[in-house]
């Protein structure tokens, strides 16, 4: 059946009560049938008809418009996938010393982060940004805040010259509460996001990376920098590597439960394998490839400090981050003629568009162009 009439269902909260909003283009048939729904009302704030949100009313909508209009109810029935990350512990937020003058993230927020197994870094960002938002309205109940007040807060961030990334993360933290914690997907469907900034990735030369490796303090630090670069790893992926993830027979590194819950393989360098064997003899890690002094995963901060110190000793005067080694891995592969599709696979990108950004920083084609001043 080819249905040309469409109705999109929206989650609304009106007078602290959940409602089903019906969004559609003006149509006499739809308008006539909506009058037959249980107690339909019009919302000026949301500019749409709504009825009380009950399971019976939801079923009634689908029965009423069956064969007449196509109902988009994705926001009511689409179940978000629970991540396969290790369980996250946010008790350090629960156990904070609290003051009466500050509003803290609700317990339900923390519980949902744990249930959904969001990465620890994501939890920290969401909690911090959401608390900044609710403390902008200290005397208001969170559920009573409207889209207009959210927009006003986002406008404040713009005036404070916060980055587009910061604003987008703030929106994510707010939407997480209303849409995931409170079960109202797409309630704030008309909140505008800033356009994504098209920033080119920072890349180091191979000579700079080799110099950093040579200026490390010990074999452990040397292996950390070498692994980040030679396998194109994210910092979190490096820290999650276990001893069994190094496949020396096939010369591969197995990366499990990476971004978007994807497993993948990347390259294992012969030079790095030799260093890893020496490192293992000296440090004797038990479970993870890189462990702290008391065992367990090595820390994010320690990796960052290793990179910063090695860059300083190598007399690299720009800011160097662990992620720049991953960018450099991809760029150098591309400059050496590796197919973009293989690079996409090695990096674990779900979209080729993400990988294509490296074509803008690879210099192999630029070197072949003769500068007009030199002609």
BAZA-653034 format. One record per residue (C-alpha): z, y, x; residue in one letter. Coordinates in Angstrom, 2 decimals. Each point is the difference from the previous one (the first is absolute). Layout:
# BAZA-653034
Z|Y|X|a
...
# end
This chain:
# BAZA-653034
0.00|0.00|0.00|x
-0.96|3.42|1.37|x
2.78|2.38|-0.92|x
-0.74|3.67|0.70|x
3.35|1.32|-1.31|x
2.89|0.03|2.48|x
3.77|0.49|-0.33|x
2.25|0.20|3.04|x
3.68|-0.77|-0.49|x
2.50|2.14|1.91|x
3.74|-0.24|0.57|x
1.75|3.10|-1.33|x
3.65|1.01|-0.09|x
0.79|2.34|-2.88|x
3.59|0.98|-0.75|x
1.15|-2.72|2.43|x
-1.79|-2.68|-2.05|x
-2.92|-2.09|1.23|x
-3.22|0.56|-1.92|x
-3.54|-1.38|0.03|x
-2.53|2.79|0.46|x
-3.57|-0.49|-1.25|x
-2.63|1.96|1.90|x
-3.56|0.08|-1.37|x
-2.99|2.26|-0.57|x
-0.16|1.50|-3.53|x
-1.39|-2.62|-2.35|x
0.27|-0.19|-3.82|x
0.34|-3.79|-0.10|x
2.76|-0.09|2.63|x
1.83|2.92|-1.61|x
-0.08|-1.72|-3.40|x
1.39|-3.26|1.41|x
2.71|1.80|1.99|x
1.38|1.39|-3.26|x
0.65|-3.61|-1.01|x
2.20|-0.64|3.04|x
3.82|0.08|-0.42|x
1.13|3.65|-0.16|x
-2.57|1.60|2.35|x
0.86|3.48|1.32|x
-1.73|2.64|2.14|x
1.41|1.21|3.33|x
-0.99|3.51|1.05|x
1.48|-0.57|3.45|x
-2.15|-3.06|0.72|x
-2.87|0.94|-2.35|x
-0.22|-3.43|-1.63|x
1.18|-2.09|-2.93|x
2.99|-2.26|0.59|x
2.04|-2.69|-1.71|x
3.35|-1.58|0.88|x
-0.23|-2.46|2.89|x
0.83|-3.44|-1.35|x
-1.62|-3.37|0.59|x
-0.94|-0.15|-3.68|x
-1.66|3.43|0.08|x
-1.92|-0.90|3.17|x
-1.34|-3.15|-1.68|x
-0.77|2.05|-3.11|x
-2.23|2.35|2.01|x
-2.09|-2.87|1.37|x
-0.35|-1.62|-3.43|x
-0.92|3.27|-1.69|x
-2.85|0.82|2.40|x
-1.28|-3.51|0.66|x
-3.79|0.09|-0.31|x
0.05|3.79|-0.40|x
1.07|1.45|3.36|x
0.68|-1.24|3.52|x
3.70|0.38|0.84|x
0.95|0.76|3.59|x
3.57|-1.27|0.25|x
0.08|-0.66|3.75|x
3.08|2.15|0.53|x
1.93|-2.15|-2.48|x
-1.03|-3.44|1.19|x
-0.94|0.32|3.67|x
2.80|-1.57|2.04|x
0.42|1.39|3.49|x
0.01|-2.59|2.76|x
3.29|-0.57|1.75|x
-0.52|0.33|3.72|x
0.47|-2.93|2.34|x
2.06|2.00|2.48|x
3.39|-1.19|1.12|x
2.82|1.09|-2.35|x
0.93|3.60|0.69|x
3.62|1.11|0.32|x
0.71|3.53|-1.25|x
3.78|-0.36|-0.15|x
0.30|2.70|2.62|x
-1.09|2.43|-2.78|x
2.55|-1.42|-2.41|x
2.76|0.29|2.57|x
-0.65|3.62|0.93|x
2.85|2.49|-0.19|x
-0.78|1.87|-3.21|x
0.76|3.55|-1.09|x
0.26|1.28|-3.56|x
-2.49|2.83|0.61|x
-2.90|-2.31|0.89|x
-2.02|-2.25|-2.33|x
-0.69|-3.45|1.40|x
-2.80|-2.39|-0.79|x
0.96|-2.19|-3.02|x
1.12|-3.57|0.64|x
-2.93|-1.26|-2.09|x
-2.34|1.64|2.54|x
1.59|-1.91|2.87|x
-0.04|-3.28|-1.93|x
-3.70|0.33|-0.78|x
-0.87|0.74|3.63|x
1.84|-3.19|0.96|x
-1.63|-2.04|-2.77|x
-3.48|1.19|0.91|x
0.74|-0.57|3.70|x
-1.40|3.30|1.14|x
-0.09|0.46|3.77|x
3.18|1.54|1.39|x
-1.82|3.11|1.24|x
-1.51|0.52|-3.48|x
3.47|-0.33|-1.54|x
1.38|2.68|2.31|x
-2.86|2.39|-0.82|x
0.19|-0.57|-3.78|x
3.77|0.40|-0.17|x
0.04|3.14|2.14|x
-2.84|1.73|-1.85|x
1.21|-0.96|-3.47|x
3.47|1.34|0.74|x
-1.47|3.29|1.17|x
-1.90|0.19|-3.29|x
2.96|-0.70|-2.32|x
2.21|2.42|1.93|x
-2.49|2.74|-0.78|x
1.23|-0.39|-3.61|x
3.73|-0.73|0.55|x
1.06|0.68|-3.61|x
-2.78|-1.94|-1.72|x
-0.13|-3.64|-1.05|x
-2.82|-1.72|1.90|x
-1.56|-1.44|-3.16|x
-0.22|3.45|-1.59|x
-2.17|1.44|2.78|x
-3.55|0.76|-1.12|x
-3.37|0.02|1.69|x
0.23|3.78|0.20|x
3.24|-0.21|2.01|x
-1.50|-2.60|2.32|x
-3.01|2.28|0.52|x
2.35|2.91|0.73|x
1.74|-2.05|2.69|x
-3.31|-1.06|1.55|x
-1.10|3.65|-0.04|x
3.20|0.83|1.90|x
-0.91|-2.57|2.66|x
-3.45|1.58|0.30|x
1.59|3.42|0.52|x
2.24|-1.57|2.66|x
-3.24|-1.13|1.69|x
0.84|-3.70|-0.20|x
-2.86|-2.28|1.03|x
-2.23|-1.75|-2.53|x
1.46|-3.31|1.18|x
3.55|1.24|-0.68|x
-0.96|1.17|-3.50|x
-1.78|-3.27|-0.81|x
3.03|-1.98|1.12|x
2.21|2.22|-2.16|x
-2.20|-0.74|-3.01|x
0.21|-3.72|0.78|x
3.79|0.13|0.15|x
0.18|1.81|-3.36|x
-2.52|-2.26|-1.70|x
1.87|-3.03|1.32|x
3.07|1.02|-1.99|x
-1.68|0.79|-3.30|x
-2.75|-2.62|0.10|x
1.56|-2.95|1.83|x
3.78|0.39|-0.36|x
-0.09|1.31|-3.59|x
-3.02|-2.10|-0.99|x
-2.20|2.87|-1.12|x
-3.29|-0.43|1.93|x
-2.30|3.02|0.00|x
2.52|2.26|-1.67|x
-0.94|2.80|2.36|x
-3.67|-0.85|0.03|x
-1.16|3.61|0.25|x
1.98|0.96|3.13|x
-2.60|1.24|2.46|x
0.05|-1.31|3.55|x
-1.11|2.12|2.96|x
-3.28|-1.00|1.58|x
0.34|-2.34|2.93|x
-0.34|1.68|3.35|x
-2.82|-1.38|2.12|x
1.74|-0.13|3.36|x
-1.57|-1.84|2.88|x
2.19|-2.61|1.71|x
1.46|0.85|3.38|x
-1.50|-2.16|2.74|x
0.89|-0.60|3.64|x
-2.44|-0.97|2.72|x
0.23|-3.48|1.47|x
1.06|1.57|3.31|x
2.90|1.80|-1.71|x
1.18|-3.22|-1.66|x
-0.16|-1.94|3.27|x
1.97|2.77|1.66|x
2.65|-0.21|-2.75|x
0.29|-3.76|0.47|x
0.40|0.44|3.75|x
2.74|2.63|-0.52|x
2.30|-2.21|-2.09|x
3.54|-0.79|1.12|x
-0.13|-3.79|-0.34|x
-2.09|-2.97|-1.10|x
1.26|0.23|-3.60|x
-1.13|3.61|-0.38|x
-3.28|-0.88|1.68|x
-0.64|-2.79|-2.52|x
0.87|2.24|-2.96|x
-2.56|2.66|0.95|x
-2.58|-2.61|0.94|x
0.39|-1.89|-3.30|x
-0.26|3.14|-2.12|x
-3.27|0.90|1.68|x
-1.65|-3.36|0.73|x
0.56|-1.40|-3.52|x
-0.26|3.27|-1.94|x
3.42|-0.48|-1.56|x
2.01|2.29|-2.22|x
3.52|0.53|1.31|x
1.52|-1.99|-2.90|x
-2.41|-2.87|0.70|x
1.06|-0.10|3.64|x
3.68|-0.12|-0.95|x
-0.59|-2.80|-2.52|x
-1.79|-2.24|2.50|x
1.73|-3.32|0.60|x
-0.37|-2.22|3.05|x
-2.12|-2.44|-2.01|x
-2.49|2.77|-0.89|x
-1.46|-0.02|3.52|x
-2.79|-2.59|0.01|x
-0.84|-0.44|3.69|x
-2.43|-2.87|-0.62|x
-2.28|2.06|-2.22|x
0.97|3.31|1.66|x
1.00|1.56|-3.32|x
2.96|1.91|-1.40|x
1.05|-0.92|-3.54|x
1.17|2.98|-2.06|x
1.82|-1.07|-3.16|x
0.77|2.02|-3.12|x
-1.58|3.17|1.34|x
-0.95|2.99|-2.13|x
-1.07|-0.98|-3.55|x
1.57|-3.45|0.58|x
-2.93|-1.13|2.14|x
0.17|-2.56|2.79|x
-2.55|0.33|2.78|x
-0.80|-0.91|3.59|x
-0.66|2.40|2.85|x
-0.94|-0.37|3.66|x
2.31|-1.25|2.74|x
-0.81|1.39|3.43|x
0.06|-2.41|2.97|x
1.73|2.68|2.10|x
2.61|0.55|-2.69|x
0.58|-3.76|-0.35|x
0.94|-0.19|3.70|x
2.44|2.89|-0.44|x
1.44|-1.60|-3.16|x
0.73|-3.22|1.88|x
1.85|1.92|2.73|x
1.81|2.03|-2.65|x
1.09|-3.17|-1.82|x
1.46|-1.50|3.18|x
2.03|3.15|0.68|x
1.13|1.04|-3.50|x
0.04|-3.35|-1.87|x
-0.47|1.31|-3.58|x
1.13|-2.52|-2.63|x
-1.90|0.79|-3.20|x
-1.90|3.28|0.14|x
-2.34|0.77|2.86|x
1.87|3.24|0.69|x
3.72|0.03|-0.74|x
2.89|2.40|0.42|x
2.89|-0.58|2.39|x
1.98|-1.78|-2.74|x
-2.98|-1.92|-1.31|x
-2.02|0.69|-3.13|x
-2.95|2.36|-0.23|x
-0.54|2.71|2.55|x
0.41|3.48|-1.50|x
-2.70|2.47|-1.07|x
1.66|2.77|1.99|x
0.06|-2.05|3.20|x
-3.74|-0.62|-0.19|x
-0.69|3.68|-0.56|x
2.21|0.98|2.94|x
-1.82|-2.46|2.27|x
-3.35|1.57|-0.93|x
1.24|3.57|0.49|x
1.56|-0.68|3.40|x
-3.01|-1.95|1.27|x
-2.34|2.80|-1.09|x
2.14|2.60|1.74|x
0.05|-2.00|3.24|x
-3.78|-0.47|-0.27|x
-0.26|3.81|-0.25|x
-1.60|-0.09|-3.44|x
0.94|3.36|-1.44|x
-0.99|-0.53|-3.64|x
2.31|-1.66|-2.51|x
-0.50|-3.77|0.16|x
1.12|-2.32|-2.81|x
-0.06|-3.82|-0.35|x
-2.74|0.31|-2.62|x
-2.27|1.81|2.48|x
-0.25|-3.28|1.94|x
-1.33|-1.71|-3.13|x
-2.51|2.83|-0.50|x
-1.05|-0.32|3.63|x
-0.48|-3.77|-0.35|x
-2.42|0.50|-2.92|x
-1.85|2.89|1.63|x
-0.48|-1.80|3.32|x
-1.30|-3.12|-1.77|x
-2.50|2.13|-1.90|x
-1.11|1.77|3.19|x
-0.58|-3.41|1.60|x
-2.36|-1.00|-2.81|x
2.30|-2.13|-2.19|x
-1.23|-0.22|-3.60|x
2.00|2.21|-2.36|x
0.60|-2.95|-2.35|x
1.78|-1.95|2.77|x
2.13|3.03|0.82|x
0.91|0.29|-3.68|x
1.16|-3.62|0.02|x
2.01|0.38|3.21|x
1.76|3.11|-1.34|x
0.63|-1.52|-3.43|x
-1.67|2.84|-1.93|x
-0.70|-0.85|-3.64|x
-2.84|2.55|-0.15|x
-2.80|0.60|2.50|x
0.32|3.74|-0.72|x
3.34|0.01|1.79|x
-1.57|-1.55|3.09|x
-3.01|2.34|-0.06|x
2.20|2.92|1.09|x
-0.23|-1.36|3.57|x
-3.73|0.71|0.08|x
0.97|3.69|0.11|x
2.09|-0.34|3.15|x
-2.04|-2.58|1.91|x
-1.85|1.80|2.80|x
-2.56|-2.61|1.12|x
-2.77|1.52|-2.13|x
1.03|3.56|0.81|x
-0.37|-0.64|3.73|x
-3.67|-0.83|-0.47|x
-0.71|3.40|-1.56|x
-1.17|2.62|2.45|x
1.74|3.34|-0.43|x
-2.59|2.70|-0.78|x
1.48|2.24|2.70|x
-0.76|-2.68|2.59|x
-3.60|-0.61|-1.09|x
# end
